[in-house]
Amino acid sequence: MKKIQILGTGCAKCQKLAQNTKQAADKLGLEYEMEKITQINDIMAFGIMTTPGLAVDGKVLVSGKVPSPAEIEKLFGGVA
């Protein structure tokens, strides 16, 4: 099972990233658990300075932008 982490304070972009990520993971049929990391110190521990961010199993795939569900599917191809 993959651990998908949405890194952000809960802003509109963070929420959109969570929606797009869920859509991509469901389409691919991934078994996953989604966690939202909202505390600034916890987000910074991932080494990103701009939110939102997307990490899978602790590995940051995207930061500072909201990729489309199709783009996220491609990113998951490298970690699935």
PyMOL Python script that loads the backbone (N, CA, C, O; Angstrom):
from pymol import cmd

cmd.read_pdbstr("""\
ATOM      1  N   MET A   1       0.838  -1.189   0.000  1.00  0.00           N
ATOM      2  CA  MET A   1       0.000   0.000   0.000  1.00  0.00           C
ATOM      3  C   MET A   1       0.880   1.249   0.000  1.00  0.00           C
ATOM      4  O   MET A   1       1.857   1.335   0.744  1.00  0.00           O
ATOM      5  N   LYS A   2       0.521   2.203  -0.838  1.00  0.00           N
ATOM      6  CA  LYS A   2       1.275   3.453  -0.930  1.00  0.00           C
ATOM      7  C   LYS A   2       0.753   4.454   0.092  1.00  0.00           C
ATOM      8  O   LYS A   2      -0.440   4.497   0.389  1.00  0.00           O
ATOM      9  N   LYS A   3       1.661   5.249   0.619  1.00  0.00           N
ATOM     10  CA  LYS A   3       1.276   6.336   1.508  1.00  0.00           C
ATOM     11  C   LYS A   3       1.442   7.630   0.724  1.00  0.00           C
ATOM     12  O   LYS A   3       2.559   8.068   0.450  1.00  0.00           O
ATOM     13  N   ILE A   4       0.312   8.234   0.368  1.00  0.00           N
ATOM     14  CA  ILE A   4       0.320   9.474  -0.399  1.00  0.00           C
ATOM     15  C   ILE A   4       0.167  10.626   0.575  1.00  0.00           C
ATOM     16  O   ILE A   4      -0.736  10.636   1.411  1.00  0.00           O
ATOM     17  N   GLN A   5       1.061  11.595   0.457  1.00  0.00           N
ATOM     18  CA  GLN A   5       1.031  12.735   1.371  1.00  0.00           C
ATOM     19  C   GLN A   5       0.843  14.032   0.602  1.00  0.00           C
ATOM     20  O   GLN A   5       1.594  14.333  -0.326  1.00  0.00           O
ATOM     21  N   ILE A   6      -0.169  14.796   0.999  1.00  0.00           N
ATOM     22  CA  ILE A   6      -0.410  16.117   0.439  1.00  0.00           C
ATOM     23  C   ILE A   6       0.203  17.113   1.418  1.00  0.00           C
ATOM     24  O   ILE A   6      -0.183  17.169   2.586  1.00  0.00           O
ATOM     25  N   LEU A   7       1.154  17.892   0.934  1.00  0.00           N
ATOM     26  CA  LEU A   7       1.887  18.825   1.779  1.00  0.00           C
ATOM     27  C   LEU A   7       1.352  20.232   1.532  1.00  0.00           C
ATOM     28  O   LEU A   7       1.576  20.806   0.467  1.00  0.00           O
ATOM     29  N   GLY A   8       0.649  20.781   2.509  1.00  0.00           N
ATOM     30  CA  GLY A   8       0.110  22.129   2.352  1.00  0.00           C
ATOM     31  C   GLY A   8      -0.763  22.497   3.526  1.00  0.00           C
ATOM     32  O   GLY A   8      -1.190  21.643   4.302  1.00  0.00           O
ATOM     33  N   THR A   9      -1.019  23.791   3.641  1.00  0.00           N
ATOM     34  CA  THR A   9      -1.738  24.310   4.802  1.00  0.00           C
ATOM     35  C   THR A   9      -3.251  24.205   4.674  1.00  0.00           C
ATOM     36  O   THR A   9      -3.976  24.582   5.595  1.00  0.00           O
ATOM     37  N   GLY A  10      -3.733  23.700   3.553  1.00  0.00           N
ATOM     38  CA  GLY A  10      -5.175  23.550   3.380  1.00  0.00           C
ATOM     39  C   GLY A  10      -5.773  24.588   2.445  1.00  0.00           C
ATOM     40  O   GLY A  10      -6.993  24.745   2.396  1.00  0.00           O
ATOM     41  N   CYS A  11      -4.938  25.294   1.707  1.00  0.00           N
ATOM     42  CA  CYS A  11      -5.408  26.319   0.776  1.00  0.00           C
ATOM     43  C   CYS A  11      -6.142  25.664  -0.401  1.00  0.00           C
ATOM     44  O   CYS A  11      -6.175  24.440  -0.523  1.00  0.00           O
ATOM     45  N   ALA A  12      -6.720  26.491  -1.253  1.00  0.00           N
ATOM     46  CA  ALA A  12      -7.481  25.986  -2.402  1.00  0.00           C
ATOM     47  C   ALA A  12      -6.607  25.116  -3.314  1.00  0.00           C
ATOM     48  O   ALA A  12      -7.069  24.092  -3.817  1.00  0.00           O
ATOM     49  N   LYS A  13      -5.350  25.518  -3.529  1.00  0.00           N
ATOM     50  CA  LYS A  13      -4.450  24.722  -4.375  1.00  0.00           C
ATOM     51  C   LYS A  13      -4.171  23.366  -3.738  1.00  0.00           C
ATOM     52  O   LYS A  13      -4.089  22.353  -4.433  1.00  0.00           O
ATOM     53  N   CYS A  14      -4.026  23.350  -2.421  1.00  0.00           N
ATOM     54  CA  CYS A  14      -3.773  22.092  -1.717  1.00  0.00           C
ATOM     55  C   CYS A  14      -4.978  21.160  -1.865  1.00  0.00           C
ATOM     56  O   CYS A  14      -4.822  19.958  -2.081  1.00  0.00           O
ATOM     57  N   GLN A  15      -6.164  21.725  -1.747  1.00  0.00           N
ATOM     58  CA  GLN A  15      -7.377  20.923  -1.876  1.00  0.00           C
ATOM     59  C   GLN A  15      -7.520  20.382  -3.299  1.00  0.00           C
ATOM     60  O   GLN A  15      -7.933  19.238  -3.488  1.00  0.00           O
ATOM     61  N   LYS A  16      -7.181  21.194  -4.294  1.00  0.00           N
ATOM     62  CA  LYS A  16      -7.254  20.756  -5.687  1.00  0.00           C
ATOM     63  C   LYS A  16      -6.239  19.645  -5.939  1.00  0.00           C
ATOM     64  O   LYS A  16      -6.535  18.674  -6.635  1.00  0.00           O
ATOM     65  N   LEU A  17      -5.043  19.791  -5.372  1.00  0.00           N
ATOM     66  CA  LEU A  17      -4.026  18.750  -5.526  1.00  0.00           C
ATOM     67  C   LEU A  17      -4.523  17.440  -4.916  1.00  0.00           C
ATOM     68  O   LEU A  17      -4.323  16.373  -5.497  1.00  0.00           O
ATOM     69  N   ALA A  18      -5.161  17.512  -3.762  1.00  0.00           N
ATOM     70  CA  ALA A  18      -5.694  16.304  -3.129  1.00  0.00           C
ATOM     71  C   ALA A  18      -6.757  15.654  -4.012  1.00  0.00           C
ATOM     72  O   ALA A  18      -6.778  14.432  -4.160  1.00  0.00           O
ATOM     73  N   GLN A  19      -7.641  16.468  -4.599  1.00  0.00           N
ATOM     74  CA  GLN A  19      -8.679  15.935  -5.498  1.00  0.00           C
ATOM     75  C   GLN A  19      -8.055  15.265  -6.718  1.00  0.00           C
ATOM     76  O   GLN A  19      -8.418  14.142  -7.068  1.00  0.00           O
ATOM     77  N   ASN A  20      -7.117  15.955  -7.364  1.00  0.00           N
ATOM     78  CA  ASN A  20      -6.472  15.416  -8.565  1.00  0.00           C
ATOM     79  C   ASN A  20      -5.707  14.131  -8.252  1.00  0.00           C
ATOM     80  O   ASN A  20      -5.708  13.186  -9.040  1.00  0.00           O
ATOM     81  N   THR A  21      -5.055  14.112  -7.092  1.00  0.00           N
ATOM     82  CA  THR A  21      -4.273  12.943  -6.688  1.00  0.00           C
ATOM     83  C   THR A  21      -5.185  11.744  -6.446  1.00  0.00           C
ATOM     84  O   THR A  21      -4.888  10.633  -6.884  1.00  0.00           O
ATOM     85  N   LYS A  22      -6.295  11.972  -5.749  1.00  0.00           N
ATOM     86  CA  LYS A  22      -7.252  10.901  -5.484  1.00  0.00           C
ATOM     87  C   LYS A  22      -7.805  10.355  -6.798  1.00  0.00           C
ATOM     88  O   LYS A  22      -7.925   9.143  -6.976  1.00  0.00           O
ATOM     89  N   GLN A  23      -8.140  11.263  -7.716  1.00  0.00           N
ATOM     90  CA  GLN A  23      -8.675  10.847  -9.013  1.00  0.00           C
ATOM     91  C   GLN A  23      -7.662   9.975  -9.761  1.00  0.00           C
ATOM     92  O   GLN A  23      -8.024   8.937 -10.315  1.00  0.00           O
ATOM     93  N   ALA A  24      -6.402  10.397  -9.776  1.00  0.00           N
ATOM     94  CA  ALA A  24      -5.363   9.641 -10.486  1.00  0.00           C
ATOM     95  C   ALA A  24      -5.121   8.287  -9.823  1.00  0.00           C
ATOM     96  O   ALA A  24      -5.018   7.271 -10.511  1.00  0.00           O
ATOM     97  N   ALA A  25      -5.029   8.266  -8.499  1.00  0.00           N
ATOM     98  CA  ALA A  25      -4.760   7.010  -7.787  1.00  0.00           C
ATOM     99  C   ALA A  25      -5.911   6.028  -7.968  1.00  0.00           C
ATOM    100  O   ALA A  25      -5.690   4.832  -8.157  1.00  0.00           O
ATOM    101  N   ASP A  26      -7.146   6.539  -7.908  1.00  0.00           N
ATOM    102  CA  ASP A  26      -8.311   5.665  -8.094  1.00  0.00           C
ATOM    103  C   ASP A  26      -8.356   5.109  -9.516  1.00  0.00           C
ATOM    104  O   ASP A  26      -8.667   3.935  -9.721  1.00  0.00           O
ATOM    105  N   LYS A  27      -8.044   5.959 -10.496  1.00  0.00           N
ATOM    106  CA  LYS A  27      -8.055   5.511 -11.892  1.00  0.00           C
ATOM    107  C   LYS A  27      -7.029   4.402 -12.123  1.00  0.00           C
ATOM    108  O   LYS A  27      -7.275   3.461 -12.877  1.00  0.00           O
ATOM    109  N   LEU A  28      -5.880   4.526 -11.467  1.00  0.00           N
ATOM    110  CA  LEU A  28      -4.819   3.521 -11.614  1.00  0.00           C
ATOM    111  C   LEU A  28      -5.081   2.282 -10.754  1.00  0.00           C
ATOM    112  O   LEU A  28      -4.401   1.265 -10.896  1.00  0.00           O
ATOM    113  N   GLY A  29      -6.067   2.375  -9.868  1.00  0.00           N
ATOM    114  CA  GLY A  29      -6.370   1.248  -8.996  1.00  0.00           C
ATOM    115  C   GLY A  29      -5.333   1.018  -7.912  1.00  0.00           C
ATOM    116  O   GLY A  29      -5.146  -0.109  -7.453  1.00  0.00           O
ATOM    117  N   LEU A  30      -4.659   2.085  -7.502  1.00  0.00           N
ATOM    118  CA  LEU A  30      -3.638   1.956  -6.460  1.00  0.00           C
ATOM    119  C   LEU A  30      -4.292   1.716  -5.096  1.00  0.00           C
ATOM    120  O   LEU A  30      -5.359   2.250  -4.793  1.00  0.00           O
ATOM    121  N   GLU A  31      -3.626   0.907  -4.298  1.00  0.00           N
ATOM    122  CA  GLU A  31      -4.016   0.798  -2.896  1.00  0.00           C
ATOM    123  C   GLU A  31      -3.213   1.857  -2.176  1.00  0.00           C
ATOM    124  O   GLU A  31      -1.982   1.853  -2.201  1.00  0.00           O
ATOM    125  N   TYR A  32      -3.934   2.771  -1.530  1.00  0.00           N
ATOM    126  CA  TYR A  32      -3.213   3.876  -0.907  1.00  0.00           C
ATOM    127  C   TYR A  32      -3.942   4.399   0.319  1.00  0.00           C
ATOM    128  O   TYR A  32      -5.129   4.157   0.535  1.00  0.00           O
ATOM    129  N   GLU A  33      -3.170   5.121   1.102  1.00  0.00           N
ATOM    130  CA  GLU A  33      -3.685   5.855   2.252  1.00  0.00           C
ATOM    131  C   GLU A  33      -3.260   7.294   2.018  1.00  0.00           C
ATOM    132  O   GLU A  33      -2.083   7.558   1.772  1.00  0.00           O
ATOM    133  N   MET A  34      -4.208   8.235   2.090  1.00  0.00           N
ATOM    134  CA  MET A  34      -3.857   9.637   1.865  1.00  0.00           C
ATOM    135  C   MET A  34      -3.783  10.375   3.197  1.00  0.00           C
ATOM    136  O   MET A  34      -4.659  10.261   4.054  1.00  0.00           O
ATOM    137  N   GLU A  35      -2.711  11.127   3.332  1.00  0.00           N
ATOM    138  CA  GLU A  35      -2.480  11.890   4.557  1.00  0.00           C
ATOM    139  C   GLU A  35      -2.226  13.337   4.163  1.00  0.00           C
ATOM    140  O   GLU A  35      -1.494  13.605   3.210  1.00  0.00           O
ATOM    141  N   LYS A  36      -2.823  14.265   4.889  1.00  0.00           N
ATOM    142  CA  LYS A  36      -2.580  15.679   4.632  1.00  0.00           C
ATOM    143  C   LYS A  36      -1.644  16.207   5.711  1.00  0.00           C
ATOM    144  O   LYS A  36      -1.951  16.151   6.901  1.00  0.00           O
ATOM    145  N   ILE A  37      -0.509  16.715   5.280  1.00  0.00           N
ATOM    146  CA  ILE A  37       0.486  17.287   6.182  1.00  0.00           C
ATOM    147  C   ILE A  37       0.277  18.798   6.157  1.00  0.00           C
ATOM    148  O   ILE A  37       0.531  19.437   5.136  1.00  0.00           O
ATOM    149  N   THR A  38      -0.182  19.377   7.267  1.00  0.00           N
ATOM    150  CA  THR A  38      -0.565  20.791   7.263  1.00  0.00           C
ATOM    151  C   THR A  38       0.322  21.686   8.124  1.00  0.00           C
ATOM    152  O   THR A  38       0.268  22.910   7.999  1.00  0.00           O
ATOM    153  N   GLN A  39       1.127  21.102   8.981  1.00  0.00           N
ATOM    154  CA  GLN A  39       1.991  21.920   9.846  1.00  0.00           C
ATOM    155  C   GLN A  39       3.247  22.343   9.077  1.00  0.00           C
ATOM    156  O   GLN A  39       3.916  21.522   8.450  1.00  0.00           O
ATOM    157  N   ILE A  40       3.549  23.643   9.139  1.00  0.00           N
ATOM    158  CA  ILE A  40       4.679  24.188   8.382  1.00  0.00           C
ATOM    159  C   ILE A  40       5.980  23.441   8.680  1.00  0.00           C
ATOM    160  O   ILE A  40       6.729  23.120   7.758  1.00  0.00           O
ATOM    161  N   ASN A  41       6.255  23.164   9.947  1.00  0.00           N
ATOM    162  CA  ASN A  41       7.505  22.470  10.296  1.00  0.00           C
ATOM    163  C   ASN A  41       7.559  21.078   9.684  1.00  0.00           C
ATOM    164  O   ASN A  41       8.616  20.629   9.242  1.00  0.00           O
ATOM    165  N   ASP A  42       6.418  20.394   9.659  1.00  0.00           N
ATOM    166  CA  ASP A  42       6.369  19.056   9.069  1.00  0.00           C
ATOM    167  C   ASP A  42       6.571  19.127   7.555  1.00  0.00           C
ATOM    168  O   ASP A  42       7.245  18.280   6.970  1.00  0.00           O
ATOM    169  N   ILE A  43       5.978  20.152   6.927  1.00  0.00           N
ATOM    170  CA  ILE A  43       6.137  20.334   5.479  1.00  0.00           C
ATOM    171  C   ILE A  43       7.603  20.619   5.156  1.00  0.00           C
ATOM    172  O   ILE A  43       8.161  20.048   4.219  1.00  0.00           O
ATOM    173  N   MET A  44       8.220  21.503   5.935  1.00  0.00           N
ATOM    174  CA  MET A  44       9.623  21.858   5.689  1.00  0.00           C
ATOM    175  C   MET A  44      10.551  20.664   5.882  1.00  0.00           C
ATOM    176  O   MET A  44      11.619  20.605   5.273  1.00  0.00           O
ATOM    177  N   ALA A  45      10.155  19.715   6.723  1.00  0.00           N
ATOM    178  CA  ALA A  45      10.973  18.520   6.944  1.00  0.00           C
ATOM    179  C   ALA A  45      11.114  17.703   5.656  1.00  0.00           C
ATOM    180  O   ALA A  45      12.053  16.918   5.520  1.00  0.00           O
ATOM    181  N   PHE A  46      10.189  17.885   4.716  1.00  0.00           N
ATOM    182  CA  PHE A  46      10.288  17.206   3.426  1.00  0.00           C
ATOM    183  C   PHE A  46      11.247  17.934   2.483  1.00  0.00           C
ATOM    184  O   PHE A  46      11.556  17.431   1.403  1.00  0.00           O
ATOM    185  N   GLY A  47      11.714  19.107   2.885  1.00  0.00           N
ATOM    186  CA  GLY A  47      12.677  19.853   2.077  1.00  0.00           C
ATOM    187  C   GLY A  47      12.037  20.707   1.000  1.00  0.00           C
ATOM    188  O   GLY A  47      12.723  21.128   0.069  1.00  0.00           O
ATOM    189  N   ILE A  48      10.735  20.976   1.099  1.00  0.00           N
ATOM    190  CA  ILE A  48      10.116  21.845   0.102  1.00  0.00           C
ATOM    191  C   ILE A  48       9.837  23.204   0.721  1.00  0.00           C
ATOM    192  O   ILE A  48       9.534  23.310   1.909  1.00  0.00           O
ATOM    193  N   MET A  49       9.943  24.234  -0.094  1.00  0.00           N
ATOM    194  CA  MET A  49       9.732  25.598   0.391  1.00  0.00           C
ATOM    195  C   MET A  49       8.442  26.193  -0.173  1.00  0.00           C
ATOM    196  O   MET A  49       7.948  27.187   0.360  1.00  0.00           O
ATOM    197  N   THR A  50       7.891  25.615  -1.229  1.00  0.00           N
ATOM    198  CA  THR A  50       6.654  26.128  -1.810  1.00  0.00           C
ATOM    199  C   THR A  50       5.617  25.023  -1.824  1.00  0.00           C
ATOM    200  O   THR A  50       5.897  23.892  -2.221  1.00  0.00           O
ATOM    201  N   THR A  51       4.414  25.365  -1.385  1.00  0.00           N
ATOM    202  CA  THR A  51       3.317  24.405  -1.373  1.00  0.00           C
ATOM    203  C   THR A  51       2.386  24.726  -2.544  1.00  0.00           C
ATOM    204  O   THR A  51       2.440  25.837  -3.072  1.00  0.00           O
ATOM    205  N   PRO A  52       1.560  23.816  -2.950  1.00  0.00           N
ATOM    206  CA  PRO A  52       1.395  22.501  -2.356  1.00  0.00           C
ATOM    207  C   PRO A  52       2.471  21.533  -2.820  1.00  0.00           C
ATOM    208  O   PRO A  52       3.175  21.781  -3.798  1.00  0.00           O
ATOM    209  N   GLY A  53       2.581  20.431  -2.100  1.00  0.00           N
ATOM    210  CA  GLY A  53       3.525  19.392  -2.476  1.00  0.00           C
ATOM    211  C   GLY A  53       2.842  18.035  -2.438  1.00  0.00           C
ATOM    212  O   GLY A  53       1.850  17.833  -1.737  1.00  0.00           O
ATOM    213  N   LEU A  54       3.396  17.117  -3.204  1.00  0.00           N
ATOM    214  CA  LEU A  54       2.879  15.747  -3.265  1.00  0.00           C
ATOM    215  C   LEU A  54       4.047  14.796  -3.033  1.00  0.00           C
ATOM    216  O   LEU A  54       5.066  14.860  -3.720  1.00  0.00           O
ATOM    217  N   ALA A  55       3.877  13.915  -2.050  1.00  0.00           N
ATOM    218  CA  ALA A  55       4.908  12.917  -1.766  1.00  0.00           C
ATOM    219  C   ALA A  55       4.255  11.542  -1.722  1.00  0.00           C
ATOM    220  O   ALA A  55       3.094  11.401  -1.337  1.00  0.00           O
ATOM    221  N   VAL A  56       5.023  10.531  -2.123  1.00  0.00           N
ATOM    222  CA  VAL A  56       4.575   9.146  -2.021  1.00  0.00           C
ATOM    223  C   VAL A  56       5.633   8.393  -1.243  1.00  0.00           C
ATOM    224  O   VAL A  56       6.808   8.387  -1.609  1.00  0.00           O
ATOM    225  N   ASP A  57       5.206   7.760  -0.170  1.00  0.00           N
ATOM    226  CA  ASP A  57       6.122   7.029   0.714  1.00  0.00           C
ATOM    227  C   ASP A  57       7.307   7.897   1.136  1.00  0.00           C
ATOM    228  O   ASP A  57       8.438   7.422   1.230  1.00  0.00           O
ATOM    229  N   GLY A  58       7.026   9.183   1.391  1.00  0.00           N
ATOM    230  CA  GLY A  58       8.057  10.096   1.870  1.00  0.00           C
ATOM    231  C   GLY A  58       8.916  10.723   0.802  1.00  0.00           C
ATOM    232  O   GLY A  58       9.765  11.558   1.114  1.00  0.00           O
ATOM    233  N   LYS A  59       8.723  10.347  -0.464  1.00  0.00           N
ATOM    234  CA  LYS A  59       9.523  10.889  -1.572  1.00  0.00           C
ATOM    235  C   LYS A  59       8.709  11.979  -2.273  1.00  0.00           C
ATOM    236  O   LYS A  59       7.626  11.716  -2.793  1.00  0.00           O
ATOM    237  N   VAL A  60       9.240  13.202  -2.281  1.00  0.00           N
ATOM    238  CA  VAL A  60       8.534  14.324  -2.902  1.00  0.00           C
ATOM    239  C   VAL A  60       8.558  14.187  -4.422  1.00  0.00           C
ATOM    240  O   VAL A  60       9.620  14.036  -5.027  1.00  0.00           O
ATOM    241  N   LEU A  61       7.369  14.241  -5.032  1.00  0.00           N
ATOM    242  CA  LEU A  61       7.251  14.154  -6.486  1.00  0.00           C
ATOM    243  C   LEU A  61       7.011  15.514  -7.120  1.00  0.00           C
ATOM    244  O   LEU A  61       7.462  15.771  -8.236  1.00  0.00           O
ATOM    245  N   VAL A  62       6.302  16.382  -6.412  1.00  0.00           N
ATOM    246  CA  VAL A  62       5.928  17.697  -6.948  1.00  0.00           C
ATOM    247  C   VAL A  62       5.893  18.702  -5.811  1.00  0.00           C
ATOM    248  O   VAL A  62       5.480  18.376  -4.698  1.00  0.00           O
ATOM    249  N   SER A  63       6.332  19.936  -6.093  1.00  0.00           N
ATOM    250  CA  SER A  63       6.105  21.012  -5.125  1.00  0.00           C
ATOM    251  C   SER A  63       5.887  22.315  -5.879  1.00  0.00           C
ATOM    252  O   SER A  63       6.469  22.551  -6.938  1.00  0.00           O
ATOM    253  N   GLY A  64       5.031  23.151  -5.304  1.00  0.00           N
ATOM    254  CA  GLY A  64       4.805  24.481  -5.854  1.00  0.00           C
ATOM    255  C   GLY A  64       3.854  24.556  -7.029  1.00  0.00           C
ATOM    256  O   GLY A  64       3.716  25.621  -7.631  1.00  0.00           O
ATOM    257  N   LYS A  65       3.189  23.458  -7.380  1.00  0.00           N
ATOM    258  CA  LYS A  65       2.226  23.498  -8.479  1.00  0.00           C
ATOM    259  C   LYS A  65       1.176  22.413  -8.289  1.00  0.00           C
ATOM    260  O   LYS A  65       1.312  21.523  -7.449  1.00  0.00           O
ATOM    261  N   VAL A  66       0.122  22.515  -9.096  1.00  0.00           N
ATOM    262  CA  VAL A  66      -0.969  21.540  -9.030  1.00  0.00           C
ATOM    263  C   VAL A  66      -1.043  20.825 -10.376  1.00  0.00           C
ATOM    264  O   VAL A  66      -1.664  21.335 -11.309  1.00  0.00           O
ATOM    265  N   PRO A  67      -0.420  19.654 -10.490  1.00  0.00           N
ATOM    266  CA  PRO A  67      -0.489  18.916 -11.748  1.00  0.00           C
ATOM    267  C   PRO A  67      -1.889  18.340 -11.975  1.00  0.00           C
ATOM    268  O   PRO A  67      -2.642  18.113 -11.028  1.00  0.00           O
ATOM    269  N   SER A  68      -2.216  18.112 -13.236  1.00  0.00           N
ATOM    270  CA  SER A  68      -3.504  17.514 -13.587  1.00  0.00           C
ATOM    271  C   SER A  68      -3.522  16.048 -13.162  1.00  0.00           C
ATOM    272  O   SER A  68      -2.467  15.468 -12.906  1.00  0.00           O
ATOM    273  N   PRO A  69      -4.713  15.442 -13.084  1.00  0.00           N
ATOM    274  CA  PRO A  69      -4.764  14.010 -12.773  1.00  0.00           C
ATOM    275  C   PRO A  69      -3.908  13.174 -13.731  1.00  0.00           C
ATOM    276  O   PRO A  69      -3.261  12.218 -13.303  1.00  0.00           O
ATOM    277  N   ALA A  70      -3.899  13.526 -15.026  1.00  0.00           N
ATOM    278  CA  ALA A  70      -3.100  12.771 -16.000  1.00  0.00           C
ATOM    279  C   ALA A  70      -1.607  12.891 -15.702  1.00  0.00           C
ATOM    280  O   ALA A  70      -0.866  11.915 -15.823  1.00  0.00           O
ATOM    281  N   GLU A  71      -1.169  14.091 -15.313  1.00  0.00           N
ATOM    282  CA  GLU A  71       0.251  14.278 -14.967  1.00  0.00           C
ATOM    283  C   GLU A  71       0.605  13.479 -13.716  1.00  0.00           C
ATOM    284  O   GLU A  71       1.693  12.910 -13.622  1.00  0.00           O
ATOM    285  N   ILE A  72      -0.314  13.440 -12.764  1.00  0.00           N
ATOM    286  CA  ILE A  72      -0.064  12.691 -11.535  1.00  0.00           C
ATOM    287  C   ILE A  72       0.005  11.193 -11.834  1.00  0.00           C
ATOM    288  O   ILE A  72       0.818  10.481 -11.244  1.00  0.00           O
ATOM    289  N   GLU A  73      -0.840  10.712 -12.744  1.00  0.00           N
ATOM    290  CA  GLU A  73      -0.767   9.293 -13.138  1.00  0.00           C
ATOM    291  C   GLU A  73       0.629   8.970 -13.662  1.00  0.00           C
ATOM    292  O   GLU A  73       1.182   7.919 -13.340  1.00  0.00           O
ATOM    293  N   LYS A  74       1.205   9.868 -14.470  1.00  0.00           N
ATOM    294  CA  LYS A  74       2.552   9.638 -15.003  1.00  0.00           C
ATOM    295  C   LYS A  74       3.571   9.595 -13.864  1.00  0.00           C
ATOM    296  O   LYS A  74       4.468   8.752 -13.861  1.00  0.00           O
ATOM    297  N   LEU A  75       3.430  10.511 -12.894  1.00  0.00           N
ATOM    298  CA  LEU A  75       4.343  10.520 -11.745  1.00  0.00           C
ATOM    299  C   LEU A  75       4.235   9.214 -10.958  1.00  0.00           C
ATOM    300  O   LEU A  75       5.242   8.656 -10.521  1.00  0.00           O
ATOM    301  N   PHE A  76       3.000   8.733 -10.782  1.00  0.00           N
ATOM    302  CA  PHE A  76       2.798   7.484 -10.050  1.00  0.00           C
ATOM    303  C   PHE A  76       3.411   6.312 -10.802  1.00  0.00           C
ATOM    304  O   PHE A  76       3.793   5.319 -10.182  1.00  0.00           O
ATOM    305  N   GLY A  77       3.512   6.406 -12.115  1.00  0.00           N
ATOM    306  CA  GLY A  77       4.120   5.335 -12.900  1.00  0.00           C
ATOM    307  C   GLY A  77       5.541   5.050 -12.460  1.00  0.00           C
ATOM    308  O   GLY A  77       6.022   3.924 -12.578  1.00  0.00           O
ATOM    309  N   GLY A  78       6.214   6.078 -11.949  1.00  0.00           N
ATOM    310  CA  GLY A  78       7.595   5.901 -11.497  1.00  0.00           C
ATOM    311  C   GLY A  78       7.726   5.349 -10.098  1.00  0.00           C
ATOM    312  O   GLY A  78       8.815   4.947  -9.688  1.00  0.00           O
ATOM    313  N   VAL A  79       6.614   5.322  -9.346  1.00  0.00           N
ATOM    314  CA  VAL A  79       6.698   4.848  -7.961  1.00  0.00           C
ATOM    315  C   VAL A  79       5.778   3.676  -7.668  1.00  0.00           C
ATOM    316  O   VAL A  79       5.880   3.055  -6.610  1.00  0.00           O
ATOM    317  N   ALA A  80       4.889   3.371  -8.589  1.00  0.00           N
ATOM    318  CA  ALA A  80       3.900   2.305  -8.341  1.00  0.00           C
ATOM    319  C   ALA A  80       4.527   0.930  -8.474  1.00  0.00           C
ATOM    320  O   ALA A  80       3.844  -0.079  -8.300  1.00  0.00           O
TER     321      ALA A  80
END
""", "prot")
cmd.dss("prot")
cmd.show_as("cartoon", "prot")
cmd.util.cbc("prot")
cmd.orient("prot")
